């Protein structure tokens, strides 16, 4: 309570928090502004039982924008995709790799490229989403009339751009990390609806099981998210014979949410693609489409879906960490600062040690992500109630990471205030 009182008695911090809350309120208002020209009743009827198709899952991630066919229909998904693409390109394209090495100025340039790439991605993805909606329930949107579909696509694209702007306002004038806070707000906003749905359709033992499972899973995610392997590093002092002891923190989950985003995109693709061939004139294509929907449907995941999902998460964890973590660069930096890891020579031997250590952490990090992503699916099937956890495994990882980051930022602000008073 003392900490909370200190937060609201510190004027600059209080103003930042209130500004952030104000922007989040605007975000939630935008989620309820409907795009003209769509049959909203059909969309809501389609999403009444979220377990029937993948659209319900997407609705949860966008904070209900799907149900209202909102101008922020796509949410921040195009921006996230653009960010991932740029991260991958920095490894492949030498000019982008050089920008990454330029520090803050280079990062600003990459951020600008990300925003520019988001616009065409949002435009294309908006058409894909509307076409997919029509495949589930024909007549919701007239995708054949350019005079109808193009203005809708432009509005959805503009909505994504506005969200990016709001996120950057929070980063600059609010508490910080604006994009993550908007994603966090979208996920959390669906929790009351999930709880209400559970109370309406489930018995007391089922609800108790959901509460206990959600609490245990959240505790587990917090514990692992904070877990790290501290590699000891000793630096020689140039002014005296004394040495300075430090450590290199290597997180268990170094990849964050990226492997799950990659995996869910790939594992859901067969069933989404199958929607376009389910009514094909070819009996063979119809059969393949039916099998794809049966085995790889994210709304009703079975054994094959879960196995493939887990393997993809595991594989992408190694892939992504290998792209962003550079043992050679870290080993060179340690050597340049006259440091070494006890028991390992500077240079190649240190690089090899860091590579082996990272691979071992990737095993546990990948296993953690796969478990958290799949456990809610298995638990829901085990309950047999048709009611999912109040928040998905991937959602819990996002919420936990954002909350922990928010706590660190607030504590840092309070420390700075105390330092200024000295």
Order of alpha helices (4+ residues) and beta strands (2+ residues): alpha-alpha-alpha-alpha-alpha-alpha-alpha-alpha-alpha-alpha-alpha-beta-beta-alpha-alpha-alpha-alpha-beta-alpha-alpha
